[in-house]
Amino acid sequence: MKKSDKTNNVTAKMYDTLLRPVITEKSMSSSEAGKVVFMVPLSATKDEVKAAVEAIFNVKVTKVNTVKQAGKVKSFRGHEGVRSDYKKAVVTLAEGQNIDVTAGI
């Protein structure tokens, strides 16, 4: 195996792909099953998310599921506004792999 095959080529785009981890009770309980949840840009694809997680955290990803959530219409003092749309990626890690999302990158 070449030396270039062992190193992970982490780019700035990969850091832009993973905006932040989702730290909720539901996402923390799914981490016991080897799943980690990240907020990603609306334009991010499953392949981009998989490449970013594998390169940044040095883990093996088996599956990526994405959820696109439309923003809610909320009113405040009689004025209606719309919350932003967002996208979450649920990343399933290989057996024996884990990521500590409470620590920084």
Beta strands, then each sheet from edge to edge (+ up, - down):
strand 1: 20-21
strand 2: 35-40
strand 3: 61-69
strand 4: 73-76
strand 5: 79-82
strand 6: 86-93
sheet 1: 1+ 2- 6+ 3-
sheet 2: 4+ 5-
end
